[in-house]
Amino acid sequence: MISPEDYDRSLEIDMFFASITPGLADPESGRIYTTEELEKLLKIS
């Protein structure tokens, strides 16, 4: 068994990695932008 604090910490780590994992696939799938492309999309000069 693990303590409630250790369980919470483990859950936080799992949730963190679950939240960033989709973003790690972005470069491979082409869902990234250069600064210039992003500025054009956001209409920033």
C-alpha positions as CSV (number, residue, x, y, z in Angstrom):
1,M,0.0,0.0,0.0
2,I,1.0,3.6,-0.5
3,S,0.1,6.6,1.6
4,P,-2.6,9.0,0.4
5,E,0.1,11.6,-0.2
6,D,2.1,9.3,-2.4
7,Y,-1.0,8.3,-4.3
8,D,-1.9,11.9,-4.9
9,R,1.6,12.7,-6.1
10,S,1.5,9.7,-8.5
11,L,-1.8,10.8,-9.8
12,E,-0.5,14.3,-10.4
13,I,2.4,13.0,-12.4
14,D,0.2,10.8,-14.5
15,M,-2.2,13.7,-15.2
16,F,0.7,15.9,-16.1
17,F,2.1,13.4,-18.6
18,A,-1.4,12.8,-20.0
19,S,-1.8,16.5,-20.6
20,I,1.5,17.0,-22.5
21,T,1.6,13.7,-24.5
22,P,-0.7,14.9,-27.3
23,G,1.5,18.0,-27.8
24,L,4.6,15.8,-28.3
25,A,3.1,14.4,-31.5
26,D,2.5,17.8,-33.0
27,P,5.9,18.2,-34.7
28,E,5.6,14.7,-36.3
29,S,2.1,15.4,-37.5
30,G,2.9,18.9,-38.9
31,R,0.8,20.8,-36.4
32,I,3.5,23.4,-35.7
33,Y,4.1,26.9,-37.0
34,T,7.1,29.2,-37.5
35,T,7.0,32.5,-35.7
36,E,6.2,34.2,-39.0
37,E,3.3,31.8,-39.7
38,L,1.9,32.3,-36.3
39,E,2.1,36.1,-36.5
40,K,0.2,36.0,-39.8
41,L,-2.5,33.7,-38.3
42,L,-2.8,36.0,-35.3
43,K,-2.4,39.1,-37.4
44,I,0.5,40.4,-35.4
45,S,3.0,42.8,-37.0
